[in-house]
């Protein structure tokens, strides 16, 4: 009798364990399925006169709106130092509606803030072309806060097809233009630049000289962007430490007078290790590196269009060179 009772209890215990395991397996959150897709993002060239493309791999999760995902990547800006994004970094995509081969996109009012007519043509064109690259999308309509985007004529832009890569003003579009000879490719030059990285203790900056190759006719803004991208690559000296997260991207660089305005992607905040020392190394390495350039005396750093705010400091105004932090 005792033996039978023991066997019964053992069987009940085994059944309970198996039920518990099954329930635990059911409660384990499943990793959402995802696909990697190569897309083209459209930006403006350095002279802001035509559209250019940049291939990008995007991870699209099951249930995620791929059109919103590709637009968010576009708004973050190009990786190529010589490309420009004419869309405000504060642009937010509220959502999309697909109607057959047409797509409606609703954005916030920051999208409609363009820096001039060419910037508007290329900004809207990049937005539309990035979406019409998909075979199933033939036309795009942009809504700003639920209302149709208004063009320079004062009338709604309505449905838009793929823009030509060469930007044209309204006057140029109204008349055929004579074909112009192609511009020769610019020659390249080598330049020595001084980059500032942190020492091992993150108590001082150490200069590192690097030779880079750039177009001979490169603009000052593009040159600054190239140099900051060299900072992002990190030091070549194993005894030095990087000061900018490797995942961060330079969204744009604008030069006004003697001040360089540098805007980074959100990874500058989300991937930064933090800490007062690390924050100081980041700010001063960027400022000191760029003020090595002739005629640059101050630097303003923003992230997605807002003042840099890693942990302790909100950089709401330009900062000048700090020589006291350079290791003697």
Buried (B, 14 or more C-beta within 10 A) or exposed (E): EEEEEEEEEEEEEEEEEEEEEEEEEEEEEEEEEEEEBEBBBBBBBBEBEBBBBBEBEBEBEEEBBBBBBBBBBBBBBBBBBBBBBBBBBBBBBEEBEEEEEBBBBBBBEBBBEBEEEBBBBBBBBBBBBBBBBBEEBBBBBBBBEEEBBEBEEEEBBEBBEBBEBEBBEEEEEEEEEEEEEEEEEEEEEEEEBEBBBBBEEBEBBBBBEBEBEBBEEBBBBBBBBBBBBBBBEBBEEEEBBBBBBEEBBBBBBBBEEEBBBBBBBBBBBEEBEEEEEBBBBBBBBBBBBBBBBEEBBBBBBBBBBBEBBBEEBEBEEBBEBBEEBBEE
